[in-house]
Amino acid sequence: MVLVAGSRPVFESRGFRNKNPGNIRANPAFKWNGQIGVDDAGFVIFDSLENGIRAMGKIWDSYAERGVRSVGAIISTWAPSNENNTESYIRAVESRTGWDRTGIVTRANYSRLADAVIHHENGKQPLNSEFIEYGLSLA
């Protein structure tokens, strides 16, 4: 399995240092599979990128269970305006995926959403689609 596109990975962003490419915040009431710590800013540190990507999918599954299914609703929940420029984030996801903010995201296309979120959160997205799909497939 190829981890990154190109010749070598560059992991200087917080999301990649923490193996948490979605920059998931820690919740003291919950510990993720593969969570090995929390950084000084409150973000989860995972033991592997696969577990960080798995957690992204699990969070999106929980959104879907609550009826949060459109691109705009998912990103507004994922990156609330009290911490982010949510409108800019939604536009970035629309641009990277080719989807409209009202489009419904299903588990079958989480890989495209993950690609866009990872890119926005880290300023780059070096992981190939097979790697992302593998992480999302973990139970």
CNS distance restraints for C-alpha pairs under 8 A (distance, minus, plus):
assign (resid   1 and name CA) (resid 130 and name CA) 7.60 0.50 0.50
assign (resid   1 and name CA) (resid 131 and name CA) 7.00 0.50 0.50
assign (resid   2 and name CA) (resid 128 and name CA) 7.20 0.50 0.50
assign (resid   2 and name CA) (resid 130 and name CA) 7.75 0.50 0.50
assign (resid   2 and name CA) (resid 131 and name CA) 6.88 0.50 0.50
assign (resid   3 and name CA) (resid 127 and name CA) 5.81 0.50 0.50
assign (resid   3 and name CA) (resid 128 and name CA) 6.46 0.50 0.50
assign (resid   3 and name CA) (resid 131 and name CA) 6.01 0.50 0.50
assign (resid   4 and name CA) (resid   8 and name CA) 6.99 0.50 0.50
assign (resid   4 and name CA) (resid   9 and name CA) 6.06 0.50 0.50
assign (resid   4 and name CA) (resid 126 and name CA) 5.09 0.50 0.50
assign (resid   4 and name CA) (resid 127 and name CA) 4.31 0.50 0.50
assign (resid   4 and name CA) (resid 128 and name CA) 5.44 0.50 0.50
assign (resid   5 and name CA) (resid   9 and name CA) 7.94 0.50 0.50
assign (resid   5 and name CA) (resid 126 and name CA) 5.53 0.50 0.50
assign (resid   5 and name CA) (resid 127 and name CA) 6.02 0.50 0.50
assign (resid   5 and name CA) (resid 128 and name CA) 5.65 0.50 0.50
assign (resid   6 and name CA) (resid 126 and name CA) 7.68 0.50 0.50
assign (resid   9 and name CA) (resid 126 and name CA) 6.74 0.50 0.50
assign (resid  10 and name CA) (resid 126 and name CA) 7.85 0.50 0.50
assign (resid  11 and name CA) (resid  16 and name CA) 5.00 0.50 0.50
assign (resid  11 and name CA) (resid  17 and name CA) 5.90 0.50 0.50
assign (resid  12 and name CA) (resid  16 and name CA) 6.55 0.50 0.50
assign (resid  12 and name CA) (resid  17 and name CA) 6.22 0.50 0.50
assign (resid  13 and name CA) (resid  17 and name CA) 6.11 0.50 0.50
assign (resid  13 and name CA) (resid 122 and name CA) 5.84 0.50 0.50
assign (resid  14 and name CA) (resid  18 and name CA) 5.99 0.50 0.50
assign (resid  14 and name CA) (resid  20 and name CA) 7.92 0.50 0.50
assign (resid  14 and name CA) (resid  23 and name CA) 7.68 0.50 0.50
assign (resid  14 and name CA) (resid 122 and name CA) 7.49 0.50 0.50
assign (resid  15 and name CA) (resid  19 and name CA) 5.97 0.50 0.50
assign (resid  15 and name CA) (resid  20 and name CA) 4.72 0.50 0.50
assign (resid  15 and name CA) (resid  21 and name CA) 4.25 0.50 0.50
assign (resid  15 and name CA) (resid  22 and name CA) 6.48 0.50 0.50
assign (resid  15 and name CA) (resid  23 and name CA) 5.31 0.50 0.50
assign (resid  15 and name CA) (resid 121 and name CA) 7.25 0.50 0.50
assign (resid  15 and name CA) (resid 122 and name CA) 6.27 0.50 0.50
assign (resid  16 and name CA) (resid  20 and name CA) 5.95 0.50 0.50
assign (resid  16 and name CA) (resid  21 and name CA) 5.48 0.50 0.50
assign (resid  16 and name CA) (resid  49 and name CA) 7.69 0.50 0.50
assign (resid  16 and name CA) (resid 122 and name CA) 7.65 0.50 0.50
assign (resid  18 and name CA) (resid  39 and name CA) 7.85 0.50 0.50
assign (resid  18 and name CA) (resid  43 and name CA) 7.94 0.50 0.50
assign (resid  18 and name CA) (resid  44 and name CA) 6.97 0.50 0.50
assign (resid  18 and name CA) (resid  45 and name CA) 4.48 0.50 0.50
assign (resid  18 and name CA) (resid  46 and name CA) 6.05 0.50 0.50
assign (resid  19 and name CA) (resid  45 and name CA) 6.24 0.50 0.50
assign (resid  19 and name CA) (resid  46 and name CA) 5.30 0.50 0.50
assign (resid  19 and name CA) (resid  47 and name CA) 6.81 0.50 0.50
assign (resid  19 and name CA) (resid  48 and name CA) 5.59 0.50 0.50
assign (resid  19 and name CA) (resid  49 and name CA) 4.55 0.50 0.50
assign (resid  19 and name CA) (resid  51 and name CA) 7.97 0.50 0.50
assign (resid  19 and name CA) (resid  52 and name CA) 5.90 0.50 0.50
assign (resid  20 and name CA) (resid  24 and name CA) 6.58 0.50 0.50
assign (resid  20 and name CA) (resid  44 and name CA) 6.73 0.50 0.50
assign (resid  20 and name CA) (resid  45 and name CA) 6.29 0.50 0.50
assign (resid  20 and name CA) (resid  46 and name CA) 6.20 0.50 0.50
assign (resid  20 and name CA) (resid  49 and name CA) 6.35 0.50 0.50
assign (resid  20 and name CA) (resid  52 and name CA) 4.59 0.50 0.50
assign (resid  20 and name CA) (resid  53 and name CA) 7.12 0.50 0.50
assign (resid  21 and name CA) (resid  49 and name CA) 7.26 0.50 0.50
assign (resid  21 and name CA) (resid  52 and name CA) 6.47 0.50 0.50
assign (resid  21 and name CA) (resid  53 and name CA) 6.97 0.50 0.50
assign (resid  21 and name CA) (resid 118 and name CA) 5.46 0.50 0.50
assign (resid  21 and name CA) (resid 121 and name CA) 7.06 0.50 0.50
assign (resid  21 and name CA) (resid 122 and name CA) 7.03 0.50 0.50
assign (resid  22 and name CA) (resid  52 and name CA) 7.31 0.50 0.50
assign (resid  22 and name CA) (resid  53 and name CA) 7.30 0.50 0.50
assign (resid  22 and name CA) (resid  56 and name CA) 6.55 0.50 0.50
assign (resid  22 and name CA) (resid 114 and name CA) 7.82 0.50 0.50
assign (resid  22 and name CA) (resid 117 and name CA) 6.38 0.50 0.50
assign (resid  22 and name CA) (resid 118 and name CA) 5.56 0.50 0.50
assign (resid  22 and name CA) (resid 121 and name CA) 6.28 0.50 0.50
assign (resid  23 and name CA) (resid  43 and name CA) 6.26 0.50 0.50
assign (resid  23 and name CA) (resid  44 and name CA) 7.41 0.50 0.50
assign (resid  23 and name CA) (resid 121 and name CA) 6.83 0.50 0.50
assign (resid  24 and name CA) (resid  43 and name CA) 5.77 0.50 0.50
assign (resid  24 and name CA) (resid  44 and name CA) 6.02 0.50 0.50
assign (resid  24 and name CA) (resid  56 and name CA) 7.70 0.50 0.50
assign (resid  25 and name CA) (resid  42 and name CA) 5.76 0.50 0.50
assign (resid  25 and name CA) (resid  43 and name CA) 4.24 0.50 0.50
assign (resid  25 and name CA) (resid  44 and name CA) 5.69 0.50 0.50
assign (resid  26 and name CA) (resid  30 and name CA) 7.79 0.50 0.50
assign (resid  26 and name CA) (resid  31 and name CA) 7.94 0.50 0.50
assign (resid  26 and name CA) (resid  38 and name CA) 6.57 0.50 0.50
assign (resid  26 and name CA) (resid  42 and name CA) 5.72 0.50 0.50
assign (resid  26 and name CA) (resid  43 and name CA) 5.29 0.50 0.50
assign (resid  26 and name CA) (resid  44 and name CA) 5.01 0.50 0.50
assign (resid  27 and name CA) (resid  31 and name CA) 7.30 0.50 0.50
assign (resid  31 and name CA) (resid  35 and name CA) 6.35 0.50 0.50
assign (resid  32 and name CA) (resid  55 and name CA) 7.06 0.50 0.50
assign (resid  33 and name CA) (resid  51 and name CA) 6.63 0.50 0.50
assign (resid  33 and name CA) (resid  55 and name CA) 7.92 0.50 0.50
assign (resid  34 and name CA) (resid  46 and name CA) 5.31 0.50 0.50
assign (resid  34 and name CA) (resid  47 and name CA) 5.21 0.50 0.50
assign (resid  34 and name CA) (resid  48 and name CA) 7.03 0.50 0.50
assign (resid  34 and name CA) (resid  51 and name CA) 5.86 0.50 0.50
assign (resid  34 and name CA) (resid  52 and name CA) 7.96 0.50 0.50
assign (resid  35 and name CA) (resid  44 and name CA) 6.59 0.50 0.50
assign (resid  35 and name CA) (resid  45 and name CA) 5.80 0.50 0.50
assign (resid  35 and name CA) (resid  46 and name CA) 4.42 0.50 0.50
assign (resid  35 and name CA) (resid  47 and name CA) 6.27 0.50 0.50
assign (resid  36 and name CA) (resid  44 and name CA) 7.80 0.50 0.50
assign (resid  36 and name CA) (resid  45 and name CA) 5.71 0.50 0.50
assign (resid  36 and name CA) (resid  46 and name CA) 5.46 0.50 0.50
assign (resid  36 and name CA) (resid  47 and name CA) 6.04 0.50 0.50
assign (resid  37 and name CA) (resid  44 and name CA) 6.05 0.50 0.50
assign (resid  37 and name CA) (resid  45 and name CA) 4.92 0.50 0.50
assign (resid  37 and name CA) (resid  46 and name CA) 7.03 0.50 0.50
assign (resid  38 and name CA) (resid  42 and name CA) 5.68 0.50 0.50
assign (resid  38 and name CA) (resid  43 and name CA) 5.42 0.50 0.50
assign (resid  38 and name CA) (resid  44 and name CA) 4.56 0.50 0.50
assign (resid  38 and name CA) (resid  45 and name CA) 5.29 0.50 0.50
assign (resid  39 and name CA) (resid  43 and name CA) 5.41 0.50 0.50
assign (resid  39 and name CA) (resid  44 and name CA) 6.52 0.50 0.50
assign (resid  39 and name CA) (resid  45 and name CA) 6.60 0.50 0.50
assign (resid  46 and name CA) (resid  51 and name CA) 6.48 0.50 0.50
assign (resid  46 and name CA) (resid  52 and name CA) 5.98 0.50 0.50
assign (resid  47 and name CA) (resid  51 and name CA) 7.11 0.50 0.50
assign (resid  48 and name CA) (resid  52 and name CA) 6.56 0.50 0.50
assign (resid  49 and name CA) (resid  53 and name CA) 6.16 0.50 0.50
assign (resid  49 and name CA) (resid 135 and name CA) 7.63 0.50 0.50
assign (resid  50 and name CA) (resid  54 and name CA) 6.03 0.50 0.50
assign (resid  50 and name CA) (resid 131 and name CA) 7.71 0.50 0.50
assign (resid  50 and name CA) (resid 132 and name CA) 7.53 0.50 0.50
assign (resid  50 and name CA) (resid 134 and name CA) 7.25 0.50 0.50
assign (resid  50 and name CA) (resid 135 and name CA) 4.34 0.50 0.50
assign (resid  50 and name CA) (resid 136 and name CA) 7.70 0.50 0.50
assign (resid  51 and name CA) (resid  55 and name CA) 6.16 0.50 0.50
assign (resid  51 and name CA) (resid 135 and name CA) 6.41 0.50 0.50
assign (resid  51 and name CA) (resid 138 and name CA) 7.88 0.50 0.50
assign (resid  52 and name CA) (resid  56 and name CA) 6.63 0.50 0.50
assign (resid  52 and name CA) (resid 135 and name CA) 7.70 0.50 0.50
assign (resid  53 and name CA) (resid  57 and name CA) 6.63 0.50 0.50
assign (resid  53 and name CA) (resid 114 and name CA) 7.78 0.50 0.50
assign (resid  53 and name CA) (resid 132 and name CA) 6.72 0.50 0.50
assign (resid  53 and name CA) (resid 135 and name CA) 5.16 0.50 0.50
assign (resid  53 and name CA) (resid 136 and name CA) 5.94 0.50 0.50
assign (resid  54 and name CA) (resid  58 and name CA) 6.33 0.50 0.50
assign (resid  54 and name CA) (resid 135 and name CA) 4.92 0.50 0.50
assign (resid  54 and name CA) (resid 136 and name CA) 4.65 0.50 0.50
assign (resid  54 and name CA) (resid 137 and name CA) 7.08 0.50 0.50
assign (resid  54 and name CA) (resid 138 and name CA) 6.04 0.50 0.50
assign (resid  54 and name CA) (resid 139 and name CA) 7.87 0.50 0.50
assign (resid  55 and name CA) (resid  59 and name CA) 6.14 0.50 0.50
assign (resid  55 and name CA) (resid 136 and name CA) 7.92 0.50 0.50
assign (resid  56 and name CA) (resid  60 and name CA) 6.33 0.50 0.50
assign (resid  56 and name CA) (resid 114 and name CA) 7.57 0.50 0.50
assign (resid  56 and name CA) (resid 136 and name CA) 7.66 0.50 0.50
assign (resid  57 and name CA) (resid  61 and name CA) 6.10 0.50 0.50
assign (resid  57 and name CA) (resid 107 and name CA) 7.77 0.50 0.50
assign (resid  57 and name CA) (resid 110 and name CA) 6.95 0.50 0.50
assign (resid  57 and name CA) (resid 136 and name CA) 5.63 0.50 0.50
assign (resid  58 and name CA) (resid  62 and name CA) 6.35 0.50 0.50
assign (resid  59 and name CA) (resid  63 and name CA) 6.36 0.50 0.50
assign (resid  60 and name CA) (resid  64 and name CA) 6.22 0.50 0.50
assign (resid  60 and name CA) (resid  74 and name CA) 7.49 0.50 0.50
assign (resid  61 and name CA) (resid  65 and name CA) 6.32 0.50 0.50
assign (resid  61 and name CA) (resid 107 and name CA) 7.47 0.50 0.50
assign (resid  62 and name CA) (resid  66 and name CA) 6.56 0.50 0.50
assign (resid  63 and name CA) (resid  67 and name CA) 6.35 0.50 0.50
assign (resid  63 and name CA) (resid  68 and name CA) 4.87 0.50 0.50
assign (resid  63 and name CA) (resid  69 and name CA) 6.87 0.50 0.50
assign (resid  63 and name CA) (resid  74 and name CA) 7.16 0.50 0.50
assign (resid  64 and name CA) (resid  68 and name CA) 5.00 0.50 0.50
assign (resid  64 and name CA) (resid  69 and name CA) 5.32 0.50 0.50
assign (resid  68 and name CA) (resid  73 and name CA) 5.71 0.50 0.50
assign (resid  68 and name CA) (resid  74 and name CA) 5.90 0.50 0.50
assign (resid  69 and name CA) (resid  73 and name CA) 6.46 0.50 0.50
assign (resid  69 and name CA) (resid  74 and name CA) 6.14 0.50 0.50
assign (resid  69 and name CA) (resid 104 and name CA) 5.35 0.50 0.50
assign (resid  69 and name CA) (resid 105 and name CA) 5.62 0.50 0.50
assign (resid  69 and name CA) (resid 106 and name CA) 7.37 0.50 0.50
assign (resid  70 and name CA) (resid  74 and name CA) 5.96 0.50 0.50
assign (resid  70 and name CA) (resid 101 and name CA) 6.41 0.50 0.50
assign (resid  70 and name CA) (resid 102 and name CA) 5.24 0.50 0.50
assign (resid  70 and name CA) (resid 103 and name CA) 5.19 0.50 0.50
assign (resid  70 and name CA) (resid 104 and name CA) 4.29 0.50 0.50
assign (resid  70 and name CA) (resid 105 and name CA) 5.80 0.50 0.50
assign (resid  71 and name CA) (resid  75 and name CA) 6.14 0.50 0.50
assign (resid  71 and name CA) (resid  90 and name CA) 7.23 0.50 0.50
assign (resid  71 and name CA) (resid  93 and name CA) 7.86 0.50 0.50
assign (resid  71 and name CA) (resid  94 and name CA) 7.82 0.50 0.50
assign (resid  71 and name CA) (resid  99 and name CA) 7.75 0.50 0.50
assign (resid  71 and name CA) (resid 100 and name CA) 7.16 0.50 0.50
assign (resid  71 and name CA) (resid 101 and name CA) 4.70 0.50 0.50
assign (resid  71 and name CA) (resid 102 and name CA) 6.05 0.50 0.50
assign (resid  71 and name CA) (resid 103 and name CA) 5.87 0.50 0.50
assign (resid  71 and name CA) (resid 104 and name CA) 6.40 0.50 0.50
assign (resid  71 and name CA) (resid 105 and name CA) 6.43 0.50 0.50
assign (resid  72 and name CA) (resid  76 and name CA) 5.97 0.50 0.50
assign (resid  72 and name CA) (resid  90 and name CA) 5.99 0.50 0.50
assign (resid  72 and name CA) (resid 101 and name CA) 4.58 0.50 0.50
assign (resid  72 and name CA) (resid 102 and name CA) 6.26 0.50 0.50
assign (resid  73 and name CA) (resid  77 and name CA) 6.16 0.50 0.50
assign (resid  73 and name CA) (resid 101 and name CA) 7.94 0.50 0.50
assign (resid  74 and name CA) (resid  78 and name CA) 5.95 0.50 0.50
assign (resid  75 and name CA) (resid  79 and name CA) 5.61 0.50 0.50
assign (resid  75 and name CA) (resid  80 and name CA) 7.62 0.50 0.50
assign (resid  75 and name CA) (resid  86 and name CA) 7.05 0.50 0.50
assign (resid  75 and name CA) (resid  89 and name CA) 7.15 0.50 0.50
assign (resid  75 and name CA) (resid  90 and name CA) 6.13 0.50 0.50
assign (resid  76 and name CA) (resid  80 and name CA) 5.18 0.50 0.50
assign (resid  76 and name CA) (resid  81 and name CA) 7.22 0.50 0.50
assign (resid  76 and name CA) (resid  86 and name CA) 6.02 0.50 0.50
assign (resid  76 and name CA) (resid  90 and name CA) 7.72 0.50 0.50
assign (resid  79 and name CA) (resid  83 and name CA) 6.84 0.50 0.50
assign (resid  79 and name CA) (resid  84 and name CA) 5.85 0.50 0.50
assign (resid  79 and name CA) (resid  86 and name CA) 6.08 0.50 0.50
assign (resid  79 and name CA) (resid  89 and name CA) 7.84 0.50 0.50
assign (resid  80 and name CA) (resid  84 and name CA) 5.96 0.50 0.50
assign (resid  80 and name CA) (resid  85 and name CA) 7.99 0.50 0.50
assign (resid  80 and name CA) (resid  86 and name CA) 6.22 0.50 0.50
assign (resid  81 and name CA) (resid  85 and name CA) 5.78 0.50 0.50
assign (resid  81 and name CA) (resid  86 and name CA) 5.27 0.50 0.50
assign (resid  84 and name CA) (resid  89 and name CA) 7.85 0.50 0.50
assign (resid  85 and name CA) (resid  89 and name CA) 6.32 0.50 0.50
assign (resid  86 and name CA) (resid  90 and name CA) 6.13 0.50 0.50
assign (resid  87 and name CA) (resid  91 and name CA) 6.28 0.50 0.50
assign (resid  88 and name CA) (resid  92 and name CA) 6.16 0.50 0.50
assign (resid  89 and name CA) (resid  93 and name CA) 6.30 0.50 0.50
assign (resid  89 and name CA) (resid 120 and name CA) 7.11 0.50 0.50
assign (resid  90 and name CA) (resid  94 and name CA) 6.14 0.50 0.50
assign (resid  90 and name CA) (resid 101 and name CA) 6.89 0.50 0.50
assign (resid  91 and name CA) (resid  95 and name CA) 6.05 0.50 0.50
assign (resid  91 and name CA) (resid 101 and name CA) 7.92 0.50 0.50
assign (resid  92 and name CA) (resid  96 and name CA) 6.13 0.50 0.50
assign (resid  92 and name CA) (resid 116 and name CA) 7.47 0.50 0.50
assign (resid  92 and name CA) (resid 120 and name CA) 7.05 0.50 0.50
assign (resid  93 and name CA) (resid  97 and name CA) 5.92 0.50 0.50
assign (resid  93 and name CA) (resid  98 and name CA) 7.92 0.50 0.50
assign (resid  93 and name CA) (resid  99 and name CA) 7.71 0.50 0.50
assign (resid  93 and name CA) (resid 113 and name CA) 7.32 0.50 0.50
assign (resid  93 and name CA) (resid 116 and name CA) 5.32 0.50 0.50
assign (resid  93 and name CA) (resid 117 and name CA) 6.87 0.50 0.50
assign (resid  93 and name CA) (resid 120 and name CA) 7.74 0.50 0.50
assign (resid  94 and name CA) (resid  98 and name CA) 5.35 0.50 0.50
assign (resid  94 and name CA) (resid  99 and name CA) 4.95 0.50 0.50
assign (resid  94 and name CA) (resid 100 and name CA) 5.67 0.50 0.50
assign (resid  94 and name CA) (resid 101 and name CA) 6.45 0.50 0.50
assign (resid  95 and name CA) (resid  99 and name CA) 7.30 0.50 0.50
assign (resid  96 and name CA) (resid 116 and name CA) 5.78 0.50 0.50
assign (resid  97 and name CA) (resid 112 and name CA) 6.30 0.50 0.50
assign (resid  97 and name CA) (resid 113 and name CA) 7.05 0.50 0.50
assign (resid  97 and name CA) (resid 116 and name CA) 6.67 0.50 0.50
assign (resid  99 and name CA) (resid 103 and name CA) 6.25 0.50 0.50
assign (resid 105 and name CA) (resid 109 and name CA) 6.39 0.50 0.50
assign (resid 105 and name CA) (resid 110 and name CA) 6.99 0.50 0.50
assign (resid 105 and name CA) (resid 113 and name CA) 7.96 0.50 0.50
assign (resid 106 and name CA) (resid 110 and name CA) 6.47 0.50 0.50
assign (resid 109 and name CA) (resid 113 and name CA) 6.79 0.50 0.50
assign (resid 110 and name CA) (resid 114 and name CA) 5.89 0.50 0.50
assign (resid 110 and name CA) (resid 136 and name CA) 7.74 0.50 0.50
assign (resid 111 and name CA) (resid 115 and name CA) 6.15 0.50 0.50
assign (resid 111 and name CA) (resid 129 and name CA) 6.81 0.50 0.50
assign (resid 111 and name CA) (resid 132 and name CA) 6.14 0.50 0.50
assign (resid 111 and name CA) (resid 133 and name CA) 5.82 0.50 0.50
assign (resid 111 and name CA) (resid 136 and name CA) 7.45 0.50 0.50
assign (resid 112 and name CA) (resid 116 and name CA) 6.42 0.50 0.50
assign (resid 113 and name CA) (resid 117 and name CA) 6.12 0.50 0.50
assign (resid 114 and name CA) (resid 118 and name CA) 5.85 0.50 0.50
assign (resid 114 and name CA) (resid 132 and name CA) 7.37 0.50 0.50
assign (resid 115 and name CA) (resid 119 and name CA) 6.17 0.50 0.50
assign (resid 115 and name CA) (resid 125 and name CA) 6.68 0.50 0.50
assign (resid 115 and name CA) (resid 129 and name CA) 7.71 0.50 0.50
assign (resid 115 and name CA) (resid 132 and name CA) 7.73 0.50 0.50
assign (resid 116 and name CA) (resid 120 and name CA) 6.16 0.50 0.50
assign (resid 116 and name CA) (resid 125 and name CA) 7.98 0.50 0.50
assign (resid 117 and name CA) (resid 121 and name CA) 5.93 0.50 0.50
assign (resid 118 and name CA) (resid 122 and name CA) 5.94 0.50 0.50
assign (resid 118 and name CA) (resid 123 and name CA) 7.86 0.50 0.50
assign (resid 118 and name CA) (resid 124 and name CA) 7.19 0.50 0.50
assign (resid 118 and name CA) (resid 125 and name CA) 5.85 0.50 0.50
assign (resid 119 and name CA) (resid 123 and name CA) 5.25 0.50 0.50
assign (resid 119 and name CA) (resid 124 and name CA) 4.55 0.50 0.50
assign (resid 119 and name CA) (resid 125 and name CA) 4.58 0.50 0.50
assign (resid 120 and name CA) (resid 124 and name CA) 7.14 0.50 0.50
assign (resid 127 and name CA) (resid 131 and name CA) 6.46 0.50 0.50
assign (resid 127 and name CA) (resid 132 and name CA) 6.82 0.50 0.50
assign (resid 128 and name CA) (resid 132 and name CA) 6.50 0.50 0.50
assign (resid 129 and name CA) (resid 133 and name CA) 6.01 0.50 0.50
assign (resid 130 and name CA) (resid 134 and name CA) 6.09 0.50 0.50
assign (resid 131 and name CA) (resid 135 and name CA) 6.34 0.50 0.50
assign (resid 132 and name CA) (resid 136 and name CA) 6.22 0.50 0.50
assign (resid 133 and name CA) (resid 137 and name CA) 6.08 0.50 0.50
assign (resid 134 and name CA) (resid 138 and name CA) 6.70 0.50 0.50
